[in-house]
């Protein structure tokens, strides 16, 4: 290769923008490298980069190649995939086959990712069959991609078949299966795979911890995190995000504070995602001051971060500051999304700001062109009902009931019933209660109605509702609480007798009761 050709290849490697790329591309022709597969692949790889290049330019380059090599085809397929142009991915793949090019263990994974992105299980199965004919299913890259695709479709049985066929598994193989079972809610099978993994890297630990948290097994997630630490595992950002979510749901503030301190001690930079998880944890654990302090110190914020802070203010009943923060967000040029409006509607609801909520509904639709979803209407039903605007709430329920599914309608009627009970609106509460048993046999419906009757002196009606619960087999869900002491979270369920320290708890409660009687 001539010195000019070498300089051209070096120039291609050092490209930083499209201007540099086009200059290097011109030199490709002048130095006679236009038939060099590596040089053309570098041109395609750069100019199809989502952030720096131009996919249109890449397509023009590719169209002028008379006999593209497998390397060049793989590069353009990857480019289409990275830019979300999945149909073009298949178009190039089909042309490859028609031109007699045999795909390799790089081609097939790209195509399988496109199948998953298009939610085309049948097409994925076709690619699977073709890969079997080529003998590629035993390749670790192809096998892992097949498992990932099937797990995206929720077909863990097919994924398991592929897993069993791969002669040499990698840590990624175990990670994919753990995540796949967790995604379909089978955390027990996920844990079996976790336990059987011969070596556990950070990805395997993270998949199992995340799987627990995603399936509301928060205590199990924290226990596994401690086990990871005992095994000298080094958590990454995703694991910290999962654990902070578990802390938020359990109210485990001490563990959350420890994680924040650990991040500071280890000088781990706080990304927007990690900072958002921390402030969400602080807000849900009741420390709004720390959440606000962290929010104010962030150099950059995305929409998820703004939503978390607005939601934190909302759940603490600070509707005024939640709306102020919403307007501050607008001033920065950040465009609210549908989640933002759920948060501000909730803030208005908890703070008795019904009319402000209705104004925001109009703004959401007219200014930001966001079509209200069932979740928004559900928030509005709650908002209006809490504000005593029962007729207006009924209008919304009647208007959109046909477009709701059963669970969404149930939530709306439940919110309406709860507000009617709080406002002593017995007649409207009875109307809501008549609708709810047909939708949902949740004990809360009957308990609310029974309490309303009892509070209004209708004790016979209250007993009738309780008897109805017994007759149709609806049990009141027992109360549940949790407490964190010394970094350990303990859960208690009303009426349970299985706690290992139950005798000590009863003894202490008895002493406290005696002390209270003595003080009185």
N, C-alpha and C positions, 0 to 999 in steps of 0.2 A: 504494500500500500504506500502511495506517495506521501510526502510530508504535507502537501496541501490537503489530501484526504484525511490525514490524521488530525490536522488543525480543524477541519470541518467537523469531525466527530467530537472533538473537545468542545467546540463552540456549541454543538447541540446539547452536550451535557451541562453547559453553563447557562443555558437559556433561562431568563427570569420573567419574560413577558412575551406577548405575541409579536411585538416589533422585532425582538431578538430572534424569535423563532422563524419569522419570515425571511430575515436576513440569512440565517443558517440554512433554511430550506433552499434559498437561491444558490447558495454555495454547494449544496448537495448536487445540483444539476451541473454547475460549472466544473466541479471536480470529478464528475462521472460516477457519483455514488447513488444516482437515482434508481439503480437496480440492486443496491445493497439493502438486504432485508433488515439488517440491524439499524441502519441510518433511517430508513423509512419508518420503522417501528418507533424510533425515538421521536420523530416528527409527529406521528399520530398520537403517541402517548402524551406528549406535552400539549398539543393544540386541542386535545379533547378533555383536558383537565377541567373539572367543574368550576374552579375558582379563577384560574389564570388563562385558560385557553378558549378555543372556539370550536364547538362540535361541528358547526357548519363547514369550517375550514378543513377539519379532519375528514369529513365526508367527501369533500372535493378532491383531497389528496388521494383518498382510498379509491375513488371512482376512476382515477387515471392510471391505476396500477393494473396492467393487463393480466398478469398471472401472480396474484398475491400468494405468498407462502403461508404456511400454517401459523408461523410466528406473527405475521402481519394480521391475519384474520383474528387471531386470539387478541391482539392489541385493540382492534376496532370493536370487537365484541365486548371486551372489558370496558371500553370507552362508552359505548351505548348503555351498558349496564349501570355504570357509575353516574350517568346523566339521566337515568330513569327512562330511557327510550327502549323499553323491553321488547316491543314488536320488531324493531330494527335488529335487535340482538338475534331473534329467531330468523329474520330475513337473511342475515349474513351466514348464520349457521346452515340454513337450507342451501344457500348457494355453494357453500363449502362442499357439502355432500354431493351436490349435482356436478361439481367440478372435479370430483374424485379425491378430494382431500380428506384424510382420515383424522377425526378429532382426537385429541390426546387428553391427558389427565388435568390439563389446564382449561381446555375448551368446555368439557362437560360440567364442571362446577359452576362456571359462569352461566351456562344455559339453565342449570337447575335453579340458580338464584333468581333468574328471570321468571321461571315457572312459579316459584314461591311468591314473587312480587305480584304476578298476575292472578294469583289464587287459582291456577289451572292445574288441578290434581291429575286430570286425564293426560294432559300434555307431559306432566312430570313422570307419570307412569310409562309413557311412550319412550321418553328419554332413558328411563331406567332399563327398559327392555333392550333398547339399542346398545346401552353401555354393557349390558350382560353379554350380548353377542360379541362385542369387542374385547371382552375379558377385563373391562375397566372397573367393574364393581368391587374387585379385590384391592384396588388402589386406595390408599388411606384418604387422599384428597377427595376422590369421587365418592367413596363410602361416607365420609363425614358430611359431604354436601347433600347426599341422598337422605341421610338421617335428619339433617337440618330441615330439608324441604318437607319431609313427612311430618315432622314435629310442628312445623308451621301450619300444616293442614289438620293437626290434632290427631294424626294417625300414628300413635306410638307403637301399635302392633307391627305395622310395616317397617317402622324405624328399627324396632327390635330385631326383625328378620335381617335387615342389612347389618346391624351391629354384630349379630352372630356369624355373619359370613366373612367379615373382615379378619384376615389371618393375624395381623399385627395392629392392635388398637393403640391409639394415642390418648393423651390426656383430654384432647378435644372431643374424642369419641364419647368418653364418660361424661364430660360436661354437657354435650348435646342431649344425651339420654336423660340426665338428671333434670335439665331444664325442660325437656319435652314432657316428662311425667308431671313435673310441677305445674306446667301450663294447663294440663287437663285436670288438675286438682288431686292427682294421685301422689301425695307427698310420701306415703309409705313406700311405694315402689321407688320413688326418687331416692329415698334414704337407703334402700337396699343397694342401689347402684353406687351411691356414695360410699357406703361401708365396704363394698366389694372392690372399689377402685384400688389397684395395687400401689399407686403413688398418687398423692393428692397435691396438685399444684394450686395456685391462687384461683385459677378459673373454676376448678372443681369445688373448692370451698365456697367461692362466691355464688356458684349456681345453686348449691344446696341452701345457703343462708337466704338468698333471694327467693328461692322456692318456698321456704317456710313463711317469709314475710308476705309474699304475694298471696298466700293462702291463709292469712290471718293467724298463723302459728307463731306469734311474736315471741312468746317466751322460749319456744324451741330455737328460734333464730338467735336469740341472745345467748342461750346455752352453747350453741354450736360456735358462736363467735368466741366465747371464752375458751372452748376446746381448741380452736384454731390458734389462739394466743399461746396456750400451753404447749402446742406443737411447733412453736416458733414461726408460725405463719405471719407473713407481712400483708396486712389488708391493703386493698387498693381503694380508689375512690368509690367504685360501685358497691363494694362491701360496706364502706362507711355510710353511704346513702341508704342502703337497706337497713342497717342497724339503727340509724337515726330515725327511720320510719317506724321501726319496732318500738323504740323509746317513746316516740310521739304517741303511739296507740296505747302503750301501757302506762304512760305518765311517768316513765323512768327518767326523771330529770337528772339525778346524780350520774347515771351512766352517760347521758348525753353531754353533761358538763365535762366528764372525764374524757370523752372522745374529742371535744373541742380543745381541751388542754393538751391531749396527746398530739393533735394536729399542729398545735403551736410549738410544742417541745421538739417535735421531729421536723419542724420547719416545712411542713407539707403545705404548698400554696392552696389557698381556698379559691377554687373555681366558682363560677356563678352557681353551678349545680350543687356543689357541696355547701356553699353559703346558704343557698335556699333551703336545703335540707335541715341545716342547723337552725335557721330562724323559724322554720315550720315546727321543728321539735320544741323549741323554746315556747312558741305561742301555744301549742297544744298541751304543753306541760304546765301552762299557767304563768309563765314568766314573760309577759309581754314586753317588759322593759328591756330585757336582754335581746329579744327578737328585734325590737325597734333599733336598739344600739347597733346590732349587727347589720341591719338593713341600711342604716345611715352611713355606715363605714364602707359599704361596698363601692368600689370604683366603677363598676358596670352592672347593669341589671337587665335581664330579659323579661318577657311577659310572664313567665312562670314565677319569677321572683316577686314581681309586683302583685300577682294574684295571691301568692302565699301570704304576703304582708296584709293585703286588704282582707283576706279571709281570716287571718289571725285577729285583726281588729274587730271583724264582724262577730266572731264566736265569743269575744269578750264583751259584746254588747256596746261597743264604741262606734255606733253608726256614724256619728258626726265626723270623726277622724278617718273612718274608712272612706267616706265620700270625699273628704278633703284629699286623701291620698290618691283616690281615683282621678280627681281633677288635676292633681300634680302630675300624674302619669300622662294625662292628655297633653299637658303643657310641654312635656319633654319630647312629644312627637310619637310616643309609643302608642300603637293602635291596640285598643282592648279587643279581646276575643270573647267567645261565648262563655268561657269559664269565668272571665272577669265579671261579666254581668250576673252570673249565678252568685258570686261573692258579694257584689253590691246589693243585689236583691235580698240576700240573707241578712246583710248588715241593716238594711232598712226594716226588715221584718223584726229582727231582735230589738231594734231601737224604736219601734212604733212610728216609723216614718213612711206611712203608706203612700201619701201623695208624691213624695220624692221618688219612691220606687216606680210609680206609674210614669213619672216624667222620664226616668231613665229607660223605661221600656220603649217609650216613643223615640228616644235618642238612639237606642240600640238599633231600632228598625229603620228610622229615617236618615240618620247620620252615618252609621257604620254598616248599614245594609246587612245586618245579621238577622237571619230568619229565626224567630223564637222557636225553641225546641220544647219538648214535653217537660224537661227539667226546669226551664225558665217559667213555664206556666204553673208548674207545681210550686215553685218558689213564690209566685204571685198569689196563688191560692192561700198559701200560708201567710203571706204578707197582708193581704186584705182581711183574712179571717182574724188574725191577731189584732188588727186595727179596728175590728168590729164592723167592717164593711162586708157583711155576710151576703147581701143580695148581689153585690158586685162579684164576690168570690163564686157564687152559684152560677152567675152568667158565664164566667170563664170555664167552669167545670162542664156546663151544658154545651158550650160552644165547641170544645175540643175533645170531649169524651170519646167520640168515634175514632179519633186519630191516635188515641193512647192504647198501649197494651195493658194487660191486666195489672201488672205490678205498678205502673205509673199512675193508673187511675186509683189504685189502692192507696198510694202515698198521698195523693191529693185529698181523697175523702178522709183519710186519717188526720191530716193536718186540719181539715175543716172541722172534724168532730172534736179534736182536742181544743180548738179555739172556742167552739160552741160551749163546751163543758166549762172552760175557764171563765166565759162570760155569762154562764148560767142560762144559755139559750137551749132549754130542754127540747122544745118542739123541733128546732133545726137539728139538734143532736140526734134525735130519734130518726129523723129523715136520713141522716148520714149513716146511722147505725143499721138502718134497713138495707142500705146498699152494700155495706162492707162485708157482711157474712157471705154474700154471694160471690164476693171477690177474694176474701181472705178470712181464714179462721184464726187470726192472731188474737191471743188472749187480751192484748191491750185494748182492743175495741170494746170488749165486754166490761173490762175493769173501769174504763173511762165512763161508760154509760151507767154502770152500777154506782160509781162514786157520785155522779151527777144526781141521780135519784136520791141517794142517801143525804147529800148536802141540801137538797130542796125539800127534805122531809117525806119523800115518797119511799118509805122503807119496804113496803110490800113489793114495789116495782124493782127495787134494788135486789131483794131476795129472789125475785122471778128471774132476773138476769143471771144471778149466780147459779140458780138451779139449771138454767138453760145451758150454761157452760158445762156443768157436770153431765147433763143428759146427752150432749153432742160430743163429749169427750175432749173438750178444749181445756188444757191445763195452763195455769198461769206460769209463765217462765220465771224461774227463781232469780232473785237479785244476785248480782255478781259485782265484786269489787276487787281491787288489787292494791298492794302496798309495797313500796321498795324500801328495804332496810339493808344497809351495807352493800349496796350494789346487787342485791338478790331480790327478785320480784316474786311475791307470794300472792296467789289468787284465792279468793274465798267465795263460795256459793252458799246462798241462804239455805239452811237446813242440812248442810253436809256434815258428816261425822267421820270423814276419812282422812282429814288433815293429820299428818304425823305428830303435830304438837297440839292436838285438840284439847287434851287435858290441861296443859299449861295455859292455853288461851282461856278456857272456861274458868280456871282458877283466878287468873288475872282479872277477867271481867267481873267475877264475883266480888273481888277485893275493891275494884273501882266502884261497883254498885253500892257496896257497904260504905265506902268513903263519901259518896255523894249523899246517901241517906243521912250520914252523921253530920255533914256540913249543913244540911237543911234542918 
